[in-house]
Amino acid sequence: MTNPFNSLQSFESGSSAGKFYSLPELEKQGVGPISRLPVSIRVVLESVLRNCDGERITEDDVKRLANWNAKSPAQEEIPFTVSRIVLQDFTGVPLLVDLAAMRDAAAKLGKEPSVIEPLVPVDLVVDHSVQVDRAGTAESFRQNLKFEFERNRERYEFLKWGQQAFDTFSVVPPAIGIVHQVNLEHLAKVVFEREVDGESVFYPDTLVGTDSHTTMINGLGVVGWGVGGIEAEAGMLGQPVYFLTPEVIGVNLTGVLKEGVTATDLTLRITEMLRQHKVVGKFIEFFGEGVEELTLADRATIANMAPEYGATMGFFPVDDQTLEYLRVTGRTDEQIALIKDYLTAQGLYGIPKKGDVEYTQVLDLDIGSVVPCTAGPKRPQDRIDIPALKQTFSDLLNKDASDGGFGKADDLDREVPIVPVSSDGEDISGGDNLSPAAQENGQSEMEMVTNRPAFPGHESTHTHKEQESLKHGSVVIAAITSCTNTSNPSVMLAAGLVAKRAVEKGLTVPDYVKSSLAPGSRVVTDYLEKTGLDEYLDKLGFQLVGYGCTTCIGNSGPLDDEIEAAVKKGDLVAASVLSGNRNFEARVHSSIKANFLMSPPLVVAFALAGRIDIDLDSDPIGNDSDGNPVYLKDLWPTQAEIKELISTGITPEMFREKYSEVANANEEWTKIESSTGDLYEWDEDSTYIQNPPFFEEFSPEPGTIEPISSMRPLAIFGDSVTTDHISPAGAIPEDGPAGKYLISKGVEKRFFNSFGSRRGNDRIMTRGTFANVRIKNLLAGGKEGGYTCVMPEKEETSIFEACEKYREENTPLIVIAGNDYGMGSSRDWAAKGTALLGVRAVVAQSYERIHRSNLIGMGVLPLQFKDGQNAESLSLDGTEVYSLPDLTNDLKPQTETTLVIERANGEVEKLPVLIRIDTGVEIDYYRHGGILPYVLRDLTR
């Protein structure tokens, strides 16, 4: 056990005793003004101090961070060793595939396969695989669960193999909850205890996770953020997570929420404010008296949205509210006392006041100024006050698409009748192997997967009333979903109270609205049942559909045939309302163009209204059973009512019961059998799990950094291209490269499942990269979809087929993009697919943090235009040839290089660009061809 700066001190709490690395002692030794640092920086500093070994992490690393300069942080890399890793299954399965492939590679080198083993605890929560195939009935949850296991059995068998093959890898089964809520309620320790050299050492709980919303745990005072699976693999295999010394923006909260305003409204206001202040890559630390007025659930709601406001973290220090949450969620008194004693000894307990801490910049927000709002229709930061929504939507209908609108000025009043669609029983769900469930329930495939009967009032057949029609602004999906809000009892109970009053007044949800409830935890169901509010949500169609990440990531399931037909026939701008955190184009449902984020009670209100173009302050939602108009104010609960239900309806016993036997809580999961052993038995015929090609030409020695010549552009993109656009996601089109591949393998369309579920198969994923239905590539004339032109022939084809042609010619590729390239979810396949398609470099105006890191992790060079230059200002049209002649093996971080552009007319332009390799270790990753070969060489050396 090392003792840098004599910082190792004794610690005791109750029956626990041992050592800790004391930050106050570090300050006492004169190393730096520790007590003036932001709390988040101090937690990272503790990790650097504790892991200081004089080699990988030195005393100079400690000194630099201890003397963090608030106004001008030194651009130096911090080696941050985390306490644990969390994964969700969409990102976790390919990570496990990579580990299995690394074990194979190690065995081929004559090494023991078990040398590839996570060195920190890894928890994978299966929460992304459930889809809302059925909604609006009491059987929805059970049927969706059946479909989930039928679709994903092969993936789940693979996860079970991983659970037995790796000692430090555990799985939380499906139907337990969303990873971030399970993390808050169960996985998080806040303070860790570990035996080192025969003695207990205490230290803060820190982590990274393979979901961008890992930041939700910041609400609990735990430092952590989202990374790509590539970076997480390095962290779990013993590598520090390297990042540049961040700026820390302090957000001083004052005041209290006004009556009628929810934590969701506050979160959307903070998201708007921080996006405007451009906080990408920065830490956000909330402080001030207003923080003390927020419940832990409110703080977690705000922290969850850090990716939406662009920050690395949205951190709240630990205080009495944190301890109360730990008590309510079933942690023991001894655990809670240990947490308080440890953090007090470290000087980390309590919410700072203004002036206590030095921040890079301080922003002020009066919580009392926040009003009810929504965000949309395409981005989370585009906040709209509820009274302004009606006019805003009208303006968007009138605006041209080039101005961010919908271009419907010529047909604003279009209405399309909902006409029943006949069916021959063909399955349109994109589901897998549904026959057993259908046979067991005595139903046809069509009945099982097209929501028949799916909506309130249709218990045996699904027929829409003759007078029903859809128009622009009709709400066709209303979903209480996502980790952001379902973790917060105040908004969930508020939704239940709105539903209760609506039912009592005789209001109903229109038949064309697909409504659903997908909580992040089974405890939500418990307290809705205990308070009696579940029956009212049920009566409005908000029956339980599953415990997992559903509508917010596009697992919204199919619309009714006749609804889909009406939307397409009229080219309607239909709407969804969801209590989620993401509403990017084509994310919720490919047919729905306008998607609005809002609190759960507002989701219920808009579902009742059936349309988005309504002013809830002045327009009635509907009429009661006597024909009188009902307004939102008639349904909205008071804060006192909500607090009363929280105090009487939620108990620690609920949490203890639900998390007492997590591993065996799902009977379907316990029935699954898997192969055993250290090495995975690959199946060449599998369309789900394949040995990836990352180590096919692996050698024990790294390569060298050399010039790249004669690159052809694969795509030229504009601003705000997200990882949703880049990475394969959602349904697999039958006529796309991935669909054609599956058909060639004998897979019927109804067994396609989703791209997310097939992330363990690189053959599928490369065919779906850059294939989003809304992506626009200048090389294809701005045509939507995954198209490009092969140069110099100017032959239009799919991006995958173009890459195959370029591969045959040994032509390297480059991608050109605008601002915020790679914003959104931390999808490693956005980088993996890019690399496997043959892209060697990307040049953009700016990057979102995680995607830039992931590109380097896959050996792709990120470059950045200077001085506001972009494809348009440089008149780039895709006919050019690009080279990087100055790349050498002594490449330095954050330097410039020359991008040589040879135009079709023979003109040559030399353009200085910034190399966005920001740290020394990223240089090493790039030299090795990525993180995976770097780590494999390190572990097998």
N, C-alpha and C positions, 0 to 999 in steps of 0.2 A: 504494500500500500504506500503510494507516494505521499509526500507532505510538502508540496510547493509553498514557499513563503510562510512556512509554519502555520498553515491554515487549517490543518486537520485538528479538530477539537472534539471534546466529549459532548455527547448529547443524551438526554434522558427524558422520557415522557411516559408516565404510568409504569407499566411493566416492561416497556421497551427501552433499551439502552444500547449505545454504540458510538459511532463517530459521524461527524459531518464536516464538510469543507466550508469553513465559516467566511462569509463575505464581510461581516464586521471586522473580523481579524485581519482580513486582507487590507481593509482601509486603515486599520490600526498600524499595520506594518508600513504604511505610507505608499502603498502601490498605486492608489488612485482614490478619487472622491466618490466612492461606491454609493453612498447614501443619496447622492444627488442624481444618480442615473435613473432613467425610466425603469420601472419594475421589470418590464419585458427584457430589457438589456441585462439586468442583473441575473435573471434566470438563465439566460444564455451564458453569461459569464461564469456562473456556477458550474455549468457543464464543461466549459473550457478549462477551468481551474481543476476540477475533479479528474479530468482525463489528461491532464498535463503530464506527459511521460518523457519530455526532453527530446523526443524524436518526431513523432507525428504531430504532436501538439507541444509547443515550447513555452517557456516562461515569458518570452517576448509576445507570444499570442495573448497571454493573460494580461500583460501590462498594456498592450494596445487597446484591448477592449475595456479594461478598467479605466482608461483615460479617454473614453469615447467623447468626441467633440460634438456637442449637440448642434451647433450652427454649421459645422462643416465636417461631417464624419469622414475620416480617412477611407479612401477606396481600397480597402484591404480585405482579404478573405478571412472569414471566421470559420474555423473547423468545429462544427456543432455536432456533438455525439448525442443522439436522442435515446430516450429510455425504452421506447417501444415503437411499433409500426402498426397502423390499422389499414385494412384493405376492404374494398367492396368487391363483389364477385365479378363484375364486368372487367375491372382492372386487375383483380386478384388472380383470375384464372390464367391470363397470359403471363403474369409474373411467375406463377407456379410452373407454367410450361417452360419458361426460361430457366428456372432453377433445375427442372428435370433435364433440360438440354445441357446445362452446365455440368450436371453429374455425369451425363454420358460422355461429354468432352473430357472431363477429369479422368474417367475410367480409360478412355482411349490413350491418355497420356501415361497410363500405368499408375495413376494415383487412386487412393481410396475415395470412392464416390461421396462418402459421408463428410469429406472435407468441405463440401458445399452444404452448409447448415446455418440457418439464421442465428446470429449471436445475440440478438435482443428478442424479446417476446413479440410475436406477430399474431394478430387477431384478424381473421377474415369474416365479415358479416355478409351472408347471402341475402341481399335486399334489392338487387336491380333486375331480377329475372321475372318477377310477377308482372302480368299484363292484365289490363281491365277488359277481358273478353266478355265478362258478364257484369252487369251493373243493374241496380234497381230492384233486386229481389233478395229474399232472405238466404237464398242458396248461392249468392254470388261469390262469397268468400270461399266456400268449399269447392265450387266448380273451378274458380280461377286457380286455386291451389293444385287441383288435379291436373289442370292443363300445364301448370308450371313444371310439375315433376315429369309429366309425359314428354314435354319439350326438352327438358334439361337433364334428363337422367344421366346421360353420358358425361356431362360436365360435372355433375354431382358425384359420380363415381370417381372421377379424377381428383376432385377435392378431398374425397375420403382417403384416396391413396396418399395424397400429400399430408393429411393429418397423421397418418401412421408412419410416414417416411421421415418426417422432420420433427424433432423433439420439441422445438419451440414454436411450432405452427399449430394454431387451433382455429376451429371453424364454429361460428354461430349459425345454426341452421336457418333455412328459409322460414318465413312467417313468424319471426321473433320481433323484427323491427328494422328501422333504417339505421345504417351504421352509425351515423352521428348521434342519434338519440340513444342508441344502445351504448355508445361511448360515454355519453353524459350520465346515463342512469346506472351503468353497470361496470364498464371497462375501466374508466378513469379512476386512478388512485390519488391524484393530486400530489401525494408524497410517496416515493418508493422506498423500500427497504431491501437491501441486497447484501449477501454475505461475501466479504472480500477478506482473504487471508484469515479466515476464522472469526471475523468480527463483523457486526452489522454496520453498514454504511447507509445513511439516509440522504435522499436527494430529491429534487423536484421531478414530478411526472412531466415528461416532454415527449413529443412524437412528431412524425410526419405521416401523412396518409395519402393513399392513391385516389383521393377524391378532393376536388378543389374546396369543397365545403367542410373539410376537416377542421377549418377555423372555427366551427361551432363550439369546439371544446375550449376556445379562448374565453368564452363566457364563464367558464368554471375556473379561470385563473391558470389554465394549463397552456404553456407555450407550444404551438404546433401549427402546421399549415399543410396545404396540399402540394404534392409533388407528383410527377409522372411515375408510372410503375418502374421505369428505368432507374430513376434516381432512388426510389424506395428500395430497390434490390441492392444497390450499393450500400445504403444505410443498414439494411438488415444483415448484410454480410460483413459488417464491421467498419465500413468506411464512414468517416464523418460526412455530414451534409454541409457542403461548403457554400457560403453565400457572402456577398460583399457587405461590409459594415453598413447597416441601413440608417436612413433618416428615420426619426420617430416623431410622428405628428401627434401631439396631444390634443384630444377633443374634450374640451371642458363643458360638461353638461350641467345645466342649471334648471330649476323649476320642476314641475310635475306635469304629467299628461292631463289634459282637460277631459272632462266627461265626454264620453262618446268616441274617444280617440284610442286606438289600439297600439300595441307594440309593433304590429306590422306597419302601421302608418308611420311610426317613428323610424323604423328601419328603412322604409322607402325614402323618407326625407334625408336620412343620413347617407344613403346610397347616392342620391342625386347630388348632395352637397360635396361629398368626397370625390366623386367622379369629376366634378367641375374643378376641384383643386388638384387633380392629376396626382394621385397617390400610388400609382403603380410601382410595385417593388418596395414600398415603404411599410414600416410598422405603424399601426394606429393604436394608441393607448388612450382609453377613456378614463377620465378622472373628474373630480368635482362632486359637489353636493347632489347634483341630479342623478349621478350614478347610484348613490346610496338609496335613492327612491325607487330604483328599478329592481324588480325581482330577478332572480337568477335566470328564469325562463325568458324574461325580456332581454336580458343581456345576451343570452345564447342566440336569440332571434337575430339580434344586431350582428353578432360575431359571425354567424353563419353566412351573411351576405358579403363578407370581405372580398370574395372574388368578384362580386358585382360592382363594388366600389373600387376594385382594382388593387387593393392592398395585400401585402403578404399575410398580415394578421389584423384582427380587430380585438385587441386584448383588454380584458377587465381583471384587475388584481383581485385577490381573495380577501373577503371580509365576512362580516356576520351573516349577510345574505347567502353567501356561498355555503357556509356551515349549515345554515337552516335547510338549504336545498339538499345537502348531503344527508341530513337527518331524515327529511321527508322521503328521500329515495332509498332509504333502508340501510345506509351505512351505520356501523356500530358507534357507540359513544366513544369507545377506545380509539377507533380510527379517526374520528373527528377531533378528539383531543390531541392526538399525535400531529395531525395536520396543523392545527393552530399553534401548538408548541414549537414545531419545527420552523414554520414560516415566521413566527415572532422572533425566534432566535436568529434568523437570517435577516431580519429587518424587512421582510417581504409582505407583512400582513397589513391590510387596511387600504383604503382608497386615498390616494394623494389628493391634497387640496392645491389650489392654484399657488404657485411659487415654491412648492415643496420639491419639485423635480425640474430638471432642465430638459426641455424638449426642443427639437429642431424648429418647430413652429407650433403655435397654439391656435386652434380654431374654437370658437364659442358657439354653442347652440342652446337656446332656451327651449326645453322640451315642451313648455306650455304653448309655444307658437305653432306646434304641429297640428295639422288638420287631417281628417279622413281623406284618403287618396288611393289611387291605383297607379300602376306603371305599365306602359305599353305603347303601341301594340307589338313592338319588335325588340325592345331592349329594356332591361331592368332599371336602368337609370333614368328613363324618360317618365318622370313622375307627373301625374295629372290630379289636381284637386277634384274630388268627386262631383261637385256642382259643375265643373268645366268639362266633364267627360263627354256629354252629349254634343256640345259644340265642337270639341276637339275631334271627335270621330267624324262629324260632318265635314270639317275642314280637310281631314285626311282622305275622305272619299273624293273630294273635289280636286285635291292636289294630284299632279302627275307623279308617276312612279319615280321619275328622276329627282323629284323634290321630297322624296320619302313618303309620298302618299300612295293611294290605291288607283288613281286614274279612272274614277267611275262617274265623272261629272255628267256624262251623257245618259246615264241610266240609274239615277239615284233612287227612283221609286220602284225599281224592278221587284216583283214578287213572283215566286215560283211555288206552285201548289205541291204539296207532299203527296205523291202518287205511289200507292203500294207497288212494290217490285216483285214480280213472280220469280220463282227460283226452282231450279231443278235439283236443289240440294247440294250444290257445289260449295265446298268450304272456302270462304274468302278471308279467313282470319289471318292467314300466314302462320297458322299454328302447326304444331308437330304432333302426329300420332294421336289424334283425338278420339279414335274409334272406341277404345275401351271405356272411356268415360261416357261417351254417347250411348253405347250399348247398355251400360249399367243403369243409366237413367231413362232408358227407353225413349230416347230422343234422337232425331236426325242430327247430322253434323251441323246443318244450317241453324237448327234451333239452339244448338249448344254454343255457337260462336258468333252469332250476329245479334245478340241481345234480344232473343225472342223466347219467352217474354222478358223484356228487359226494363221497362219503365213503369212507374206507378200507374195503376189503372188497367194494366194489360196482364192479367194473370194467366191467360191461356193462349191468346193469340196476340199478334202485334199488328194492329191496323190503325193508321192515323186517321183522325177525324177529317171528313171531307173539306171542312172550311179551313184546315190548317195549311199554312204556307210559310215559306222562309223568305227573308229579304236581307239586304245588307245590314249587318249588326245583330242578326239573330244569334243568340247564345245557344250553341249546340253541345258544348261540353262545360260542365260546372263541377270542378273537382276540389274537394278538401284533401290536400295532398302535400307531400314534401316535408323534409326534416325541418325547414325553416319555421313552420307554424304549428305542426301537430305536436311539437315538443312543449308547446306553451299552453297550459291549462286555461289561461285567461281568455284566449281567443277561441279555443275549442268549446269551452262552456258558453261563451257568448254566441257562437254559432248554434249551439243547442237551444239556447233561450230564444233566439230569433226564430228558429224552426218551431218551437213550442207555441209562440204567440201567433205565428202564421197559420199553423194548423188549427188553433183555437178560433181563429177568425174565418176559417174556411178557405184559405188560400191554397192553391196547388201549383206545382211546377208544370209548365207545358210539356206535352208528351215528347216533343222533339229535343228536349234537353237531356243529355246523358249525364246524370249526376252520380257522384261516387264519393266514398269516404275511404281514404287509405292512410291510417295513422302510422306514426313512426314507432309506436310501441303498443304492446298489448295492454299496458296500464291505462291507455286512453279509453279503450273499450270498457275497462273496469269502472272508471269514474263516470263515464257517460251512463252506464247502466245503474250505478249506485245513485246518481242524481236524477234518474228517470228521464233524461233528455234523449236517450238513444231512440226511444219509440217515435219521437217527433221528427228526428232526422230521417228515420226509416220511412215514415209516411210521406216525406217529400222526395224520396228516392235516393237519399244519401245513406244507403246501407253499406256496411263494411264490404269492401272488395278485396282487401289484402293488407298485410303489414309490410310495406316496402315502398321503394321509390318508383312511382307509377307515372302519372300524367306529366309530371315536371320533366322527366327525361324522355318523353315520347312513348312510354308504355301505356298510352291511353286506350289502346285497343281499337277495334273497328267502330265506326259509326254505323247506325242502321242503314241498310241498303237504300231505302227511300230517301233518307237524309243526305247521304253521300251523293245520290243521283241528283237531287234537287240543287245541292250546292254546286255541283259540276255543271249541270245544265244551265244555270243562271250565271255561272262564273261569279258567284256571290262572295262577298267579303264576310264570311261567317266568323263568329267570335267564340273564344273560350275564356272562361274566368277560372283562375286557379290560385290556390294559396301557396304558390311555389316561389322559386327564386330565379327561374330561367324562362324566357319567352322568345328566344331567338327564332328566326324564320324556319318554318317546317319542323320545329322541334316537338311541339305538342301533338300535332297531327298534320300530315302533308296537305290536307284539303282546307285547313283552317288558317286564314291569313292574318287575323287580328287576335292577339293573345294578351290578356291583361292579368297582371299579378295583383293580389289584394288579400285582405284578411279573410279568414274563414267565415265570419258572419256576413261580410259583403258578398262572398261567393254564394251564400244562401239567398241573399237579397236579389242578386242579379239572376240567379236561377229562377226565382219566383217571377221576376219581371219578364224573363225570356228574351231580353234584348239588352244590348250594351248602350244604345243611344237613348239614354234616359237620364234625367236630372233627379237624383234620388232626394234632393232637398225640396223639390217643388212638385215633381210628378208622382202620381200614385203608382205603387208597385202592382196593384191589382184591386179587386173589389172583394169585400167580405161576403159572407153567405146571405146578407141582406141587401147586397148591391151597393154598399157604401164604399167609397175609395179608402184604401189603406196606404199609409205612407211609411217610409222607413222609420221615422221617429215613433210610430205606433208599435214597432216591433223591437226597437233597440233596448237592450238591458242597461241598467246602471252599473257603475263600478262596484257599488256596495253589494248588489245582487251577485255579481261574479265572485267577489271575495268571499262571500258567505258560502257559496257552493264549493269553492276551493278548500275552505277550512273544514267543511263537513264531508266532502266527497272524496278526498284523497288522503290515504294513510300510508305509512311506511310498510305496513304488512302487504299491501298490494305489490310493491316493488320486490320485497323479499320473496314473496310467493312466485312471482313471474320469473325471477332470475335465479331461483334456487337450483334448478336442474335444466340449464339452458341446453346442454348437449343432447339431452333426451326429450326435449320439449315438443319435438315434431315427430310423430309416429312414422310418417312417410320417409323422413330422413333416416331414422334408425333402421329401416328395412333395407336400405341401399347397401349393397355389397361392392367391394372393390378389390383390385389386385393388391399385393403386398410386396415388400422389399424396398431396398434403397434405390433401385433403378426402375423407371416406369416402362411398362411393356407397350410400346407404341403400336398402334394399329394403322397400317398403311391405307386402309379403306375408310378410316374415320373422316367424317366431314366436320367434326367439332374440334378434335385435338390432334395436332401434328407437330413433329419435331421441327422447330424453326431452323432456317438456314444460317443463323447468325454465327455458327462455329464450324461451318463446312470446311473452310480453309484456314482454320485456326493454327497458329504456330506459337511456341512458347515466347518468342521475342516480338516486341512491337514493331510496327512499320515506321516509316518516316513521313513527315509532312512535305509534300512536293507540290509544284505548280499544277493547276488544273487547266486544261486547254480545250478549246472548241466545244464549249457547252451550248446546247440548244435550249431555248426556253420552253418548258413544259406548259407554263401558264403565266399570265399576267393578270393579277387581281387588283381590285380596288381596296378601300378601307374596310376595317371591321370584319375581315374574314376570320371566322371562329373555328375552334377545333371541331365544332359540329359540322362545319362546311368541309373540313379537311378529312376528319376521321370517319370511317364507316360507322353509320348509326341508323337505327330505325329498321324499317322493313327492307327486305332484299327484293329489288325489282326483278321480275321474271325475265325482262328483256335486256337487263344489264349484264356486264361481264360476270359478276358473281352469280347471278341467277342462272345464266347459261352454263356456268361451270357446275353448279349443283345439279342441274338437269342432266348434264353429261355424266354425272356420277350416279344417276338413277334416283335422285331425290325429287319427289313430286313437290309442286308449288306449295301445297298445304303443309308440307313438312319443312319449309324454308327456315322458320323461326326468324330471329332478328340478327343483324350484324353484331350487336352487343353480345349475344349469346354465343357467337362463333369467333370470339376474339382469340381463342386458342388455336385457330387454324389460319396460318399466314396466307394460304392459297386463296381463301375467301377474302381476307382483309385487304390484301394488296389490290384485289379487283374492285374493292369498294372505296378506296382512297381517292379523295377529290371527286367523289361521285354524288354528292348531295344534290337533291333536285333543285335547290335554290342557288347553288354556287354559279357565279358568272365569270367566265374566262374571256378576256379580251381577244385571245387567239381564236376563239370560236364566235367572234362577233358579238360577245356579250350574251350569247344564248345560254339559258339556264340549264344546268345539269353538268355532268362530268365529261365535257367534250373539249377537244383541243384540235389544233392543226399540226400535222407532221410537216416539218420543214426539211428541205426547201420546196417540196412538192405542193405545199398548201392543201394537203388532203385532210378533210375533217374526219375525225374518228373519236372513239372513246379514249379517255386518258390512259387507261390500262393498255389498250391495244397499241396506242402510240408509243408507250414505254417499251412494249415488247419489240416493236420495230426498231426503236433506238438502241435497245439492248443488242439486237442482232448486229447492228452496225458499230457497236462499242462507242456509242455517242453519249457522253455524260450530259446531265440535265441541270437546269437552274430554274428556280421559281422566283418571280418578281411580284412584290406585294406593296400595299399601302400602309396606313397606320393601324396599330393595334393588331398586328398579325398574330393569330393563334390565341385570341382572347377566348375565355370560356372554360369549359371543363378540362381537367388535367388528364387528357386522353393520350396515353403513350403511343397508341396506334396512329395518331396524327403525325408523329415523328417516325415511328417504325415503318408505316406505309410509305412515307416520303422517301426514306432511305432505300427500302426494297424496290421501289420503282426506278431507282437509278439517279435520284436527285443528289447532286454533290454539294450544292450551295443554294441558299435562299438570300435574297437581298430585299429588305423591306424598309419602310420609313420608320416603323417602331414595332416592338414585339411585346406581347404579354409575357410575364416572367417565366411561367412554367414551360410554355412551348419552346421558348428560346433555349432553356436548359435541356429539354428533351431532344431537340435537334442535335445539340452537341453530344448528348448521351448516345445518339445513334450514328455519330460520325459525320453529320451534315453540318457544313460551315454556315453560321448565321452572319450575314453582313447587313450593314445599315447605311442607307443614303445619308448624305450630309446636306446641310443648308436648305432643307425643305425640298430637295430634289425628289422626283418620282417618275414613274413611267410616262406620265403625260408631259411633264416639263421637258423630258429628254426625248420625246417623240418616239418612244419604243413601240414597235408593232409586232414583234415576234419573229421577224425575218433576220434578226441579228444573230451573230455568233459571239459568245462571251468567253473570256479567258481570265485567269488569275495567275499571271506569270511570276509574281514576286513571293509566293508562299514558299517558306523554307522551314527546316526543322528547328530553327531557333526562334520560331514565332513567339511573340510576346502578347500578353493580354491587353485589350483595350488600345490597340494600335491601329494604324491605317494601312491599307494596301491598295493596289491599283486594279480596278476592274476595266479590262480592255474590251471595248465594244466595237466589233467589226460589222458595219452595216451592209445591206445587200448591194448598195451602189459602190462599195469598195472603201468608203470613208471609215477611218479608224478614230475612235475617241477614247481617251484615257481618263477614267473617272476615279477620283479618290473616294473610297468607302471605308467605313469603320468596321473593324472586326469585332463582332459582339461575343467574343470569348472573353469573359470578364475576370476570370481568376486563373491562377497558375495551375490548379488541379484540373480545370476545364481544358487547358492546353494538353495536359497529360491524357485526359479522356479522348480528346480529338486525335492525338498522335496514335493512340492504341486502336483507333477505329470505333471508339465508344466506351461507355461504362462497363458493359458486360465483358468484353474481352480484357479490359483493364483489371477488373475484379478477379476474373478467372486466372489470369497470369499471376496476380498477387497471391491468391490462395493456393495455387499449385506450385509456386516457386520453391 
